[in-house]
Amino acid sequence: MGSLRAYATTGLIIASLPTLAHAAKLEDVAPYPKAEAGFTRQVIHLPKQENEENFQVEILAGKTLEVDCNRPKLGGVLDEKNLQGWGYPYYRLEKVIGPMSTLMACPPGSKKKRAFVPVVGDGFTVRYNSKLPIVVYAPTDVEVRYRIWSASDKVNTAIQE
């Protein structure tokens, strides 16, 4: 009987994990490592969606920079890692290069402005999963933002040519 009670308690804890991802601190979900020197740990908690397979998350890591009329961007790769012993993914942006920019001549009288410049590269679109937080380790001067993408209900058929 005692082992049955322990099993039921374990089941209750496992059943409540999705709720913990939204309500609790990150350390209550899993033992994600602290950020190393020179990095920050930034976390995204997603709301539950119906049919989550129809959604994706675009991670927009970047910096707010002084820009002119050209189209600036930063470069980098967001690597997916695995939380050892848990199997949960987390992401690491190791190095950011740039800024790079188009080289258009700006119109006379145009002024520079501060704008968010995203890092462009591989790995910045991830699967939507409201049961786990999205944990990103990025250099201290990089801000992490995100955008939710959803699939249309309309599906088209390709033409055989």
DSSP file (Angstrom, degrees, kcal/mol; ACC not computed):
  #  RESIDUE AA STRUCTURE BP1 BP2  ACC     N-H-->O    O-->H-N    N-H-->O    O-->H-N    TCO  KAPPA ALPHA  PHI   PSI    X-CA   Y-CA   Z-CA
    1    1 A M     >        0   0    0      0, 0.0     4,-2.0     0, 0.0     5,-0.2   0.000 360.0 360.0 360.0 -39.6    0.0    0.0    0.0
    2    2 A G  H  >  +     0   0    0      1,-0.2     4,-2.0     2,-0.2     5,-0.1   0.882 360.0  49.9 -62.4 -38.2    2.9    2.4    0.8
    3    3 A S  H  > S+     0   0    0      2,-0.2     4,-2.3     1,-0.2    -1,-0.2   0.841 107.5  54.6 -70.1 -31.8    4.4    1.9   -2.6
    4    4 A L  H  > S+     0   0    0      2,-0.2     4,-2.6     1,-0.2    -2,-0.2   0.906 108.0  49.4 -65.5 -41.0    1.0    2.5   -4.3
    5    5 A R  H  X S+     0   0    0     -4,-2.0     4,-2.4     2,-0.2    -2,-0.2   0.904 110.9  49.6 -64.1 -41.8    0.8    5.9   -2.4
    6    6 A A  H  X S+     0   0    0     -4,-2.0     4,-2.4     2,-0.2    -2,-0.2   0.898 111.3  49.6 -63.5 -39.9    4.4    6.8   -3.6
    7    7 A Y  H  X S+     0   0    0     -4,-2.3     4,-2.6     2,-0.2    -2,-0.2   0.918 111.0  49.0 -64.3 -43.7    3.4    5.8   -7.1
    8    8 A A  H  X S+     0   0    0     -4,-2.6     4,-2.1     2,-0.2    -2,-0.2   0.900 111.5  49.5 -63.6 -40.4    0.3    8.0   -7.0
    9    9 A T  H  X S+     0   0    0     -4,-2.4     4,-2.2     2,-0.2    -1,-0.2   0.914 110.5  50.2 -63.9 -43.0    2.3   10.9   -5.6
   10   10 A T  H  X S+     0   0    0     -4,-2.4     4,-2.6     1,-0.2    -2,-0.2   0.914 109.6  51.5 -61.3 -42.6    4.9   10.5   -8.4
   11   11 A G  H  X S+     0   0    0     -4,-2.6     4,-2.7     1,-0.2    -1,-0.2   0.885 108.5  51.6 -60.7 -39.4    2.0   10.5  -10.9
   12   12 A L  H  X S+     0   0    0     -4,-2.1     4,-1.4     2,-0.2    -1,-0.2   0.902 110.4  48.3 -64.4 -41.7    0.7   13.7   -9.4
   13   13 A I  H  < S+     0   0    0     -4,-2.2     4,-0.5     2,-0.2    -2,-0.2   0.929 113.8  46.2 -64.5 -45.8    4.1   15.4   -9.7
   14   14 A I  H >< S+     0   0    0     -4,-2.6     3,-1.2     1,-0.2    -2,-0.2   0.908 110.8  53.1 -64.5 -41.4    4.5   14.3  -13.3
   15   15 A A  H 3< S+     0   0    0     -4,-2.7     4,-0.3     1,-0.3    -1,-0.2   0.805 108.5  51.1 -64.2 -28.4    1.0   15.4  -14.2
   16   16 A S  T 3X S+     0   0    0     -4,-1.4     4,-2.0    -3,-0.2     3,-0.3   0.507  82.5  93.6 -89.6  -2.9    1.6   18.8  -12.8
   17   17 A L  H <> S+     0   0    0     -3,-1.2     4,-1.7    -4,-0.5    -1,-0.2   0.893  81.4  54.5 -57.4 -42.8    4.9   19.4  -14.7
   18   18 A P  H  > S+     0   0    0      0, 0.0     4,-0.6     0, 0.0    -1,-0.2   0.895 109.8  48.1 -59.4 -36.9    3.2   21.3  -17.6
   19   19 A T  H >> S+     0   0    0     -3,-0.3     4,-2.3    -4,-0.3     3,-1.0   0.886 106.7  56.9 -68.1 -38.5    1.6   23.7  -15.1
   20   20 A L  H 3X S+     0   0    0     -4,-2.0     4,-2.4     1,-0.3    -1,-0.2   0.849  96.2  64.2 -61.2 -33.9    5.0   24.2  -13.4
   21   21 A A  H 3< S+     0   0    0     -4,-1.7    -1,-0.3   110,-0.2    -2,-0.2   0.821 113.5  33.2 -60.9 -29.6    6.5   25.3  -16.7
   22   22 A H  H << S+     0   0    0     -3,-1.0    -2,-0.2    -4,-0.6    -1,-0.2   0.835 129.3  31.5 -92.6 -36.9    4.1   28.3  -16.7
   23   23 A A  H  < S+     0   0    0     -4,-2.3    -3,-0.2     2,-0.1    -2,-0.2   0.742 107.7  66.0 -98.1 -25.2    3.8   29.1  -13.0
   24   24 A A  S  < S-     0   0    0     -4,-2.4     2,-0.1    -5,-0.3     5,-0.0  -0.436  86.0 -92.5-100.4 169.0    7.1   28.2  -11.4
   25   25 A K    >>  -     0   0    0     -2,-0.1     3,-1.6     1,-0.1     4,-0.6  -0.372  44.0-105.5 -70.5 159.2   10.6   29.4  -11.7
   26   26 A L  H >> S+     0   0    0      1,-0.3     4,-1.8     2,-0.2     3,-1.5   0.865 120.0  60.0 -55.6 -39.5   12.8   27.7  -14.2
   27   27 A E  H 34 S+     0   0    0      1,-0.3    -1,-0.3     2,-0.2    -3,-0.0   0.728  99.1  58.4 -64.4 -21.6   14.6   25.8  -11.4
   28   28 A D  H <4 S+     0   0    0     -3,-1.6    -1,-0.3     1,-0.1    -2,-0.2   0.676 106.9  48.3 -80.0 -17.3   11.3   24.2  -10.4
   29   29 A V  H << S-     0   0    0     -3,-1.5    -2,-0.2    -4,-0.6    -1,-0.1   0.917 130.5 -32.6 -85.6 -51.0   10.9   22.7  -13.9
   30   30 A A     <  -     0   0    0     -4,-1.8     2,-2.2     2,-0.1    -1,-0.4  -0.969  67.7 -88.6-164.9 161.3   14.4   21.2  -14.3
   31   31 A P        +     0   0    0      0, 0.0    -4,-0.1     0, 0.0     3,-0.1  -0.386  51.3 177.1 -81.4  65.4   18.0   21.9  -13.3
   32   32 A Y        -     0   0    0     -2,-2.2    -2,-0.1    -6,-0.3    -3,-0.0  -0.464  36.9-105.1 -64.0 138.5   19.0   24.1  -16.2
   33   33 A P        -     0   0    0      0, 0.0    -1,-0.1     0, 0.0     3,-0.1  -0.280  32.8-105.9 -66.4 151.8   22.5   25.3  -15.7
   34   34 A K        -     0   0    0      1,-0.1     2,-0.2    -3,-0.1     6,-0.1  -0.336  48.5 -87.9 -66.1 157.9   23.2   28.9  -14.6
   35   35 A A        -     0   0    0      6,-0.1    -1,-0.1     1,-0.1     6,-0.1  -0.473  43.9-123.9 -70.3 140.1   24.6   31.2  -17.3
   36   36 A E    >   -     0   0    0      1,-0.2     3,-2.1    -2,-0.2    -1,-0.1  -0.289  45.4 -69.9 -74.8 167.4   28.3   31.2  -17.6
   37   37 A A  T 3  S+     0   0    0      1,-0.3    -1,-0.2    -2,-0.0     3,-0.1  -0.378 126.4  24.6 -58.1 133.5   30.4   34.4  -17.3
   38   38 A G  T 3  S+     0   0    0      1,-0.3   102,-2.0    -3,-0.1     2,-0.3   0.392 113.1  85.7  89.5  -2.2   29.7   36.6  -20.4
   39   39 A F  E <   -A  139   0A   0     -3,-2.1     2,-0.3   100,-0.3    -1,-0.3  -0.882  59.4-151.0-127.7 158.8   26.3   35.0  -21.0
   40   40 A T  E     -A  138   0A   0     98,-3.0    98,-2.1    -2,-0.3     2,-0.6  -0.917  16.8-132.4-121.4 155.3   22.7   35.4  -19.8
   41   41 A R  E     -A  137   0A   0     -2,-0.3     2,-0.4    96,-0.2    96,-0.2  -0.947  27.1-173.6-106.5 116.8   20.0   32.8  -19.5
   42   42 A Q  E     -A  136   0A   0     94,-3.2    94,-3.1    -2,-0.6     2,-0.4  -0.933   5.6-157.2-117.2 137.0   16.8   34.1  -21.1
   43   43 A V  E     -A  135   0A   0     -2,-0.4     2,-0.5    92,-0.2    92,-0.2  -0.910  10.4-161.2-124.5 138.0   13.5   32.1  -20.8
   44   44 A I  E     -A  134   0A   0     90,-2.4    90,-2.7    -2,-0.4     2,-0.6  -0.978   6.1-163.7-116.8 122.6   10.3   32.0  -22.9
   45   45 A H        -     0   0    0     -2,-0.5    85,-0.1    88,-0.2   -23,-0.1  -0.940  15.0-152.9-104.9 120.0    7.1   30.6  -21.3
   46   46 A L        -     0   0    0     -2,-0.6     2,-0.1    86,-0.3     3,-0.1  -0.704  13.1-120.1 -96.1 142.2    4.5   29.8  -24.0
   47   47 A P        -     0   0    0      0, 0.0     2,-0.1     0, 0.0    83,-0.1  -0.466  40.2 -94.2 -74.1 152.8    0.8   29.7  -23.4
   48   48 A K        -     0   0    0     -2,-0.1     2,-0.3    82,-0.1    81,-0.0  -0.453  46.7-168.5 -66.9 136.5   -1.0   26.4  -24.1
   49   49 A Q    >   -     0   0    0     -2,-0.1     3,-0.5    -3,-0.1     2,-0.4  -0.925  26.1-113.4-124.5 150.4   -2.5   26.3  -27.6
   50   50 A E  T 3  S+     0   0    0     -2,-0.3     4,-0.1     1,-0.3     0, 0.0  -0.691 103.9  11.1 -77.6 137.2   -4.9   23.9  -29.2
   51   51 A N  T >  S-     0   0    0     -2,-0.4     3,-2.3     1,-0.1    -1,-0.3   0.972  74.5-175.8  57.7  59.6   -3.1   21.9  -31.9
   52   52 A E  G X  S+     0   0    0     -3,-0.5     3,-1.8     1,-0.3    76,-0.4   0.693  73.5  75.6 -62.0 -18.6    0.4   23.0  -31.0
   53   53 A E  G 3  S+     0   0    0      1,-0.3    -1,-0.3    74,-0.1    -2,-0.1   0.669  88.0  62.1 -66.9 -13.9    1.8   21.1  -34.0
   54   54 A N  G <  S+     0   0    0     -3,-2.3    97,-2.6    -4,-0.1     2,-0.3   0.325  98.2  72.3 -90.1   7.2    0.4   24.0  -36.1
   55   55 A F  E <   -D  150   0B   0     -3,-1.8    73,-1.1    95,-0.2     2,-0.3  -0.882  54.4-175.6-123.9 153.4    2.6   26.6  -34.4
   56   56 A Q  E     -DE 149 127B   0     93,-2.3    93,-3.0    -2,-0.3     2,-0.5  -0.957  20.4-131.6-138.8 159.4    6.3   27.4  -34.4
   57   57 A V  E     -DE 148 126B   0     69,-2.8    69,-3.0    -2,-0.3     2,-0.7  -0.960  10.6-154.9-115.7 125.8    8.4   29.9  -32.4
   58   58 A E  E     -DE 147 125B   0     89,-3.2    89,-2.1    -2,-0.5     2,-0.6  -0.892  13.7-146.5 -97.5 119.0   10.9   32.2  -34.1
   59   59 A I  E     -D  146   0B   0     65,-3.7     2,-0.8    -2,-0.7    87,-0.2  -0.766   9.8-163.7 -87.9 123.6   13.6   33.2  -31.8
   60   60 A L  E     +D  145   0B   0     85,-3.0    85,-2.6    -2,-0.6     2,-0.4  -0.827  13.0 175.5-111.3  90.7   14.8   36.7  -32.5
   61   61 A A  E     +D  144   0B   0     -2,-0.8    58,-3.5    58,-0.3     2,-0.3  -0.760  25.0 116.1 -91.3 141.8   18.1   37.3  -30.8
   62   62 A G  E     -DF 143 118B   0     81,-2.3    81,-3.1    -2,-0.4     2,-0.3  -0.973  52.4 -97.9-177.4-168.7   19.7   40.6  -31.5
   63   63 A K  E     - F   0 117B   0     54,-2.0    54,-3.4    -2,-0.3     2,-0.7  -0.965  27.8-118.7-135.1 149.5   21.0   44.0  -30.3
   64   64 A T  E     + F   0 116B   0     -2,-0.3     2,-0.3    52,-0.3    52,-0.3  -0.834  49.4 169.5 -88.7 117.6   19.6   47.5  -30.4
   65   65 A L  E     - F   0 115B   0     50,-2.7    50,-2.5    -2,-0.7     2,-0.6  -0.806  43.7 -97.8-127.8 164.3   22.0   49.5  -32.5
   66   66 A E  E     + F   0 114B   0     -2,-0.3     2,-0.3    48,-0.2    48,-0.2  -0.762  54.1 178.5 -80.6 120.4   22.3   52.8  -34.2
   67   67 A V  E     - F   0 113B   0     46,-3.6    46,-2.6    -2,-0.6     2,-0.1  -0.873  21.6-155.5-127.9 158.1   21.3   52.2  -37.9
   68   68 A D        -     0   0    0     -2,-0.3    44,-0.1    44,-0.2    43,-0.1  -0.190  57.5 -62.2-109.1-153.3   20.8   54.3  -41.0
   69   69 A C  S    S+     0   0    0     -2,-0.1    36,-0.1    35,-0.1    43,-0.0   0.604 105.5  96.3 -74.1 -10.7   18.6   53.6  -44.1
   70   70 A N  S    S-     0   0    0     34,-0.1    33,-0.1    32,-0.1    -2,-0.1  -0.255  85.0-107.4 -74.9 166.9   20.5   50.3  -44.9
   71   71 A R        -     0   0    0     -4,-0.1    31,-0.7    46,-0.0     2,-0.1  -0.820  41.2-167.1 -99.6  99.2   19.3   46.9  -43.8
   72   72 A P  E     +G  101   0C   0      0, 0.0     2,-0.3     0, 0.0    29,-0.2  -0.478  11.0 171.0 -85.7 157.2   21.6   45.7  -41.0
   73   73 A K  E     -G  100   0C   0     27,-2.4    27,-3.2    -2,-0.1     2,-0.3  -0.977  23.3-136.8-155.5 159.6   21.8   42.2  -39.6
   74   74 A L  E     - h   0 119C   0     44,-2.3    46,-3.3    -2,-0.3     2,-0.3  -0.777  22.1-132.3-111.5 160.5   24.0   40.2  -37.3
   75   75 A G  E     +Gh  97 120C   0     22,-2.9    22,-2.7    -2,-0.3     2,-0.3  -0.879  39.9 119.6-117.3 149.7   25.2   36.6  -37.9
   76   76 A G        -     0   0    0     44,-1.2     2,-0.4    -2,-0.3    46,-0.4  -0.951  47.4-112.1 174.4 172.2   25.2   33.6  -35.7
   77   77 A V        -     0   0    0     18,-0.5     2,-0.8    -2,-0.3    17,-0.7  -0.994  17.0-146.0-127.3 129.9   24.0   30.0  -35.1
   78   78 A L  E     -B   93   0A   0     44,-2.5     2,-0.4    -2,-0.4    15,-0.2  -0.855  23.1-156.3 -95.9 107.5   21.6   29.0  -32.4
   79   79 A D  E     -B   92   0A   0     13,-2.5    13,-2.4    -2,-0.8     2,-0.5  -0.685   8.6-135.5 -89.1 133.4   22.7   25.5  -31.3
   80   80 A E  E     -B   91   0A   0     -2,-0.4    11,-0.2    11,-0.2     2,-0.2  -0.763  26.9-175.2 -86.2 130.2   20.2   23.1  -29.7
   81   81 A K  E     -B   90   0A   0      9,-3.5     9,-1.6    -2,-0.5     2,-0.5  -0.690  20.6-123.2-115.9 171.5   21.6   21.3  -26.7
   82   82 A N  E     -B   89   0A   0     -2,-0.2     2,-0.9     7,-0.2     6,-0.0  -0.977  19.4-123.9-122.6 127.6   20.1   18.6  -24.5
   83   83 A L  E >>> -B   88   0A   0      5,-3.4     3,-2.4    -2,-0.5     4,-2.2  -0.592  42.6-116.1 -71.1 107.1   19.7   18.9  -20.7
   84   84 A Q  T 345S+     0   0    0     -2,-0.9    -1,-0.1     1,-0.3     4,-0.0  -0.145  92.7   7.3 -51.9 127.6   21.7   15.8  -19.6
   85   85 A G  T 345S+     0   0    0      1,-0.1    -1,-0.3     2,-0.0    -2,-0.1   0.272 127.4  61.2  85.7 -11.2   19.5   13.3  -17.8
   86   86 A W  T <45S-     0   0    0     -3,-2.4    -2,-0.2     2,-0.1    -1,-0.1   0.662  87.6-139.2-116.5 -29.6   16.2   15.1  -18.6
   87   87 A G  T  <5 +     0   0    0     -4,-2.2    -3,-0.1     1,-0.3    -2,-0.0   0.567  52.9 141.2  78.1   8.2   16.1   15.1  -22.4
   88   88 A Y  E   < -B   83   0A   0     -5,-0.5    -5,-3.4     1,-0.1    -1,-0.3  -0.642  48.9-124.9 -84.5 139.8   14.8   18.7  -22.5
   89   89 A P  E     +B   82   0A   0      0, 0.0    46,-0.4     0, 0.0     2,-0.3  -0.518  30.3 172.8 -80.8 151.2   16.2   21.0  -25.2
   90   90 A Y  E     -B   81   0A   0     -9,-1.6    -9,-3.5    -2,-0.2     2,-0.3  -0.937  22.0-128.8-144.8 168.3   17.8   24.3  -24.5
   91   91 A Y  E     -Bc  80 136A   0     44,-3.0    46,-2.9    -2,-0.3     2,-0.4  -0.900  12.4-163.3-128.0 146.8   19.6   26.7  -26.9
   92   92 A R  E     -Bc  79 137A   0    -13,-2.4   -13,-2.5    -2,-0.3     2,-0.8  -0.987   9.4-161.5-134.6 124.7   22.9   28.4  -27.0
   93   93 A L  E     +B   78   0A   0     44,-3.0   -15,-0.2    -2,-0.4     3,-0.1  -0.888  18.9 178.7-101.4 100.9   24.0   31.4  -29.2
   94   94 A E        +     0   0    0     -2,-0.8     2,-0.4   -17,-0.7    -1,-0.2   0.929  58.5  10.7 -73.8 -48.1   27.8   31.1  -28.9
   95   95 A K        -     0   0    0    -18,-0.3     2,-0.5    44,-0.0   -18,-0.5  -0.997  56.2-157.9-142.7 135.7   29.0   33.9  -31.0
   96   96 A V        -     0   0    0     -2,-0.4     2,-0.3   -20,-0.1   -20,-0.2  -0.964  16.1-166.8-114.7 128.0   27.4   36.9  -32.8
   97   97 A I  E     -G   75   0C   0    -22,-2.7   -22,-2.9    -2,-0.5     3,-0.2  -0.822  33.6 -18.8-113.6 154.8   29.2   38.5  -35.7
   98   98 A G  E     -     0   0C   0     -2,-0.3     2,-0.2     1,-0.3   -24,-0.1  -0.647  41.2-119.3 111.2-167.4   28.6   41.8  -37.5
   99   99 A P  E     -     0   0C   0      0, 0.0     2,-0.3     0, 0.0    -1,-0.3   0.224  47.2-177.7 -83.2 151.8   26.8   43.9  -37.9
  100  100 A M  E     -G   73   0C   0    -27,-3.2   -27,-2.4    -3,-0.2     2,-0.3  -0.823   7.3-179.5-111.0 156.7   26.7   43.5  -41.7
  101  101 A S  E     -G   72   0C   0     -2,-0.3     2,-0.0   -29,-0.2   -31,-0.0  -0.996  33.6-101.1-155.3 154.9   24.6   45.8  -43.8
  102  102 A T        -     0   0    0    -31,-0.7   -32,-0.1    -2,-0.3     0, 0.0  -0.340  35.4-132.5 -66.1 165.0   23.5   46.6  -47.3
  103  103 A L        +     0   0    0    -33,-0.1     2,-0.1     2,-0.1    -1,-0.1  -0.223  47.1 148.6-120.4  43.5   25.5   49.5  -48.8
  104  104 A M        -     0   0    0      1,-0.1     2,-0.5   -33,-0.0   -34,-0.1  -0.437  53.9-111.3 -73.7 150.1   22.8   51.8  -50.2
  105  105 A A        -     0   0    0     -2,-0.1    -1,-0.1   -36,-0.1    -2,-0.1  -0.734  36.2-130.0 -79.1 125.8   23.4   55.5  -50.3
  106  106 A C        -     0   0    0     -2,-0.5     3,-0.1     1,-0.1    -1,-0.0  -0.491  27.5 -98.6 -77.5 146.9   21.0   57.0  -47.9
  107  107 A P    >   -     0   0    0      0, 0.0     3,-2.0     0, 0.0    -1,-0.1  -0.275  50.7 -87.4 -61.0 149.5   18.9   60.0  -49.0
  108  108 A P  T 3  S+     0   0    0      0, 0.0     3,-0.1     0, 0.0    -3,-0.0  -0.312 114.3  20.4 -57.3 138.6   20.1   63.4  -48.1
  109  109 A G  T 3  S+     0   0    0      1,-0.3     2,-0.1    -3,-0.1    -3,-0.0   0.377  86.2 141.4  83.6  -4.1   18.9   64.5  -44.7
  110  110 A S    <   -     0   0    0     -3,-2.0     2,-0.3     1,-0.0    -1,-0.3  -0.465  39.6-145.8 -71.2 144.6   18.1   61.0  -43.4
  111  111 A K        -     0   0    0     -2,-0.1     2,-0.1    -3,-0.1    -1,-0.0  -0.786  11.7-111.9-112.6 152.8   19.0   60.4  -39.8
  112  112 A K        -     0   0    0     -2,-0.3     2,-0.3   -44,-0.1   -44,-0.2  -0.472  36.6-173.1 -75.2 153.5   20.3   57.5  -37.9
  113  113 A K  E     -F   67   0B   0    -46,-2.6   -46,-3.6    -2,-0.1     2,-0.5  -0.949  29.1-102.8-143.2 162.7   18.0   55.8  -35.4
  114  114 A R  E     +F   66   0B   0     -2,-0.3     2,-0.3   -48,-0.2   -48,-0.2  -0.768  49.5 162.0 -88.8 132.0   18.1   53.1  -32.8
  115  115 A A  E     -F   65   0B   0    -50,-2.5   -50,-2.7    -2,-0.5     2,-0.5  -0.989  44.7 -99.9-148.9 154.5   16.6   49.8  -33.9
  116  116 A F  E     -F   64   0B   0     -2,-0.3   -52,-0.3   -52,-0.3    -2,-0.0  -0.647  35.3-161.7 -75.8 124.6   16.6   46.2  -33.0
  117  117 A V  E     -F   63   0B   0    -54,-3.4   -54,-2.0    -2,-0.5   -44,-0.1  -0.946  12.3-143.5-112.5 115.4   18.9   44.3  -35.3
  118  118 A P  E     -F   62   0B   0      0, 0.0   -44,-2.3     0, 0.0     2,-0.5  -0.387  13.9-115.5 -81.2 155.9   18.3   40.5  -35.3
  119  119 A V  E     -h   74   0C   0    -58,-3.5     2,-0.4   -46,-0.2   -58,-0.3  -0.764  31.6-155.9 -82.9 130.3   20.8   37.7  -35.6
  120  120 A V  E     +h   75   0C   0    -46,-3.3   -44,-1.2    -2,-0.5     2,-0.3  -0.930  42.1  86.0-112.0 132.7   20.3   35.8  -38.9
  121  121 A G  S    S-     0   0    0     -2,-0.4     3,-0.5   -46,-0.2     2,-0.2  -0.971  72.8 -32.9 170.3-160.4   21.4   32.2  -39.2
  122  122 A D  S    S+     0   0    0    -46,-0.4   -44,-2.5    -2,-0.3     0, 0.0  -0.554 105.8  27.0 -88.6 148.7   20.5   28.6  -38.6
  123  123 A G  S    S+     0   0    0     -2,-0.2    -1,-0.2   -46,-0.2   -46,-0.1   0.547  73.2 121.4  89.9   9.7   18.4   27.2  -35.7
  124  124 A F        +     0   0    0     -3,-0.5   -65,-3.7   -66,-0.1     2,-0.5   0.481  60.1  71.5 -90.5  -0.7   16.2   30.2  -34.9
  125  125 A T  E     +E   58   0B   0    -67,-0.2     2,-0.3   -69,-0.0   -67,-0.2  -0.969  66.2 177.0-113.9 124.9   12.8   28.5  -35.6
  126  126 A V  E     -E   57   0B   0    -69,-3.0   -69,-2.8    -2,-0.5     2,-0.1  -0.843  34.7 -87.9-127.3 161.2   11.8   25.9  -33.0
  127  127 A R  E     -E   56   0B   0     -2,-0.3     2,-0.5   -71,-0.2   -71,-0.2  -0.358  43.3-115.0 -65.8 142.4    8.9   23.6  -32.3
  128  128 A Y        +     0   0    0    -73,-1.1     2,-0.3   -76,-0.4   -73,-0.1  -0.693  45.2 159.9 -80.3 126.2    6.0   25.1  -30.2
  129  129 A N    >   -     0   0    0     -2,-0.5     3,-1.1     3,-0.2   -83,-0.3  -0.776  22.1-173.2-151.2 101.0    5.7   23.2  -26.9
  130  130 A S  T 3  S+     0   0    0     -2,-0.3   -82,-0.1     1,-0.2   -84,-0.1   0.606  80.6  71.7 -72.3 -10.0    3.9   24.9  -24.0
  131  131 A K  T 3  S+     0   0    0      1,-0.1    -1,-0.2   -84,-0.1  -110,-0.2   0.733 102.7  39.6 -78.4 -21.2    4.8   22.2  -21.6
  132  132 A L  S <  S-     0   0    0     -3,-1.1   -86,-0.3  -111,-0.1    -3,-0.2  -0.968  84.5-118.4-128.3 144.1    8.5   23.2  -21.5
  133  133 A P        -     0   0    0      0, 0.0     2,-0.7     0, 0.0   -88,-0.2  -0.420  26.5-120.2 -71.9 155.1   10.1   26.7  -21.4
  134  134 A I  E     -A   44   0A   0    -90,-2.7   -90,-2.4    -2,-0.1     2,-0.5  -0.894  32.2-163.0 -94.7 116.4   12.4   27.7  -24.2
  135  135 A V  E     -A   43   0A   0     -2,-0.7   -44,-3.0   -46,-0.4     2,-0.5  -0.898   7.8-174.6-108.8 123.7   15.7   28.4  -22.5
  136  136 A V  E     -Ac  42  91A   0    -94,-3.1   -94,-3.2    -2,-0.5     2,-0.6  -0.973  14.0-158.4-123.5 127.4   18.3   30.4  -24.5
  137  137 A Y  E     +Ac  41  92A   0    -46,-2.9   -44,-3.0    -2,-0.5   -96,-0.2  -0.921  28.9 163.8-101.0 121.4   21.9   31.2  -23.4
  138  138 A A  E     -A   40   0A   0    -98,-2.1   -98,-3.0    -2,-0.6   -44,-0.1  -0.931  44.8 -81.7-136.9 157.0   23.1   34.2  -25.2
  139  139 A P  E >   -A   39   0A   0      0, 0.0     3,-2.3     0, 0.0  -100,-0.3  -0.231  49.9-108.1 -55.2 150.9   26.0   36.7  -24.8
  140  140 A T  T 3  S+     0   0    0   -102,-2.0  -101,-0.1     1,-0.3   -99,-0.0   0.741 117.7  54.9 -58.4 -26.1   25.3   39.4  -22.3
  141  141 A D  T 3  S+     0   0    0   -103,-0.3     2,-0.5     2,-0.0    -1,-0.3   0.318  92.3  91.3 -91.4  10.8   24.9   42.1  -24.9
  142  142 A V    <   -     0   0    0     -3,-2.3     2,-0.4   -79,-0.1   -79,-0.2  -0.905  61.8-153.6-110.8 131.7   22.2   40.1  -26.8
  143  143 A E  E     -D   62   0B   0    -81,-3.1   -81,-2.3    -2,-0.5     2,-0.6  -0.819  10.7-141.8-100.0 141.2   18.5   40.4  -26.2
  144  144 A V  E     +D   61   0B   0     -2,-0.4     2,-0.3   -83,-0.2   -83,-0.2  -0.920  27.4 164.2-108.9 122.5   16.1   37.5  -26.9
  145  145 A R  E     -D   60   0B   0    -85,-2.6   -85,-3.0    -2,-0.6     2,-0.3  -0.749  16.4-155.4-120.2 171.8   12.7   38.2  -28.4
  146  146 A Y  E     -D   59   0B   0     -2,-0.3     2,-0.4   -87,-0.2   -87,-0.2  -0.991  11.1-156.3-151.4 160.5   10.3   35.8  -30.0
  147  147 A R  E     -D   58   0B   0    -89,-2.1   -89,-3.2    -2,-0.3     2,-0.5  -0.997  19.0-133.1-137.3 139.6    7.5   35.6  -32.5
  148  148 A I  E     -D   57   0B   0     -2,-0.4     2,-0.4   -91,-0.2   -91,-0.2  -0.815  19.7-164.1 -96.0 129.8    4.8   32.9  -32.8
  149  149 A W  E     -D   56   0B   0    -93,-3.0   -93,-2.3    -2,-0.5     2,-0.4  -0.898   4.6-166.1-110.5 142.0    4.0   31.5  -36.3
  150  150 A S  E     -D   55   0B   0     -2,-0.4   -95,-0.2   -95,-0.2     2,-0.2  -0.967  19.0-119.5-130.7 148.9    0.9   29.6  -37.1
  151  151 A A        -     0   0    0    -97,-2.6     2,-0.1    -2,-0.4   -97,-0.1  -0.544  30.2-115.2 -82.1 146.5   -0.1   27.4  -40.0
  152  152 A S        -     0   0    0     -2,-0.2    -1,-0.1     2,-0.2     0, 0.0  -0.468  14.0-131.1 -73.8 151.4   -3.1   28.2  -42.2
  153  153 A D  S    S+     0   0    0     -2,-0.1     2,-0.4     2,-0.0    -1,-0.1   0.712  86.1  92.5 -73.9 -20.3   -6.0   25.8  -42.2
  154  154 A K        -     0   0    0      1,-0.0     2,-0.5     0, 0.0    -2,-0.2  -0.620  59.0-170.3 -79.3 128.4   -6.0   26.0  -46.0
  155  155 A V        -     0   0    0     -2,-0.4     2,-0.2     2,-0.0    -2,-0.0  -0.984   6.2-155.6-121.3 127.2   -3.8   23.3  -47.6
  156  156 A N        -     0   0    0     -2,-0.5     2,-0.4     0, 0.0     0, 0.0  -0.618  11.7-127.5-100.1 160.6   -3.1   23.5  -51.3
  157  157 A T        -     0   0    0     -2,-0.2     2,-0.1     1,-0.0    -2,-0.0  -0.905  21.8-123.7-110.0 134.6   -2.2   20.6  -53.7
  158  158 A A        -     0   0    0     -2,-0.4     2,-0.4     1,-0.1    -1,-0.0  -0.385  24.5-122.0 -71.8 152.9    0.8   20.7  -56.0
  159  159 A I        -     0   0    0     -2,-0.1     2,-0.5     2,-0.0    -1,-0.1  -0.814  17.3-128.2 -97.6 135.0    0.4   20.3  -59.7
  160  160 A Q              0   0    0     -2,-0.4     0, 0.0     1,-0.1     0, 0.0  -0.719 360.0 360.0 -81.4 124.6    2.2   17.5  -61.5
  161  161 A E              0   0    0     -2,-0.5    -1,-0.1     0, 0.0    -2,-0.0   0.372 360.0 360.0-123.5 360.0    4.1   19.0  -64.5
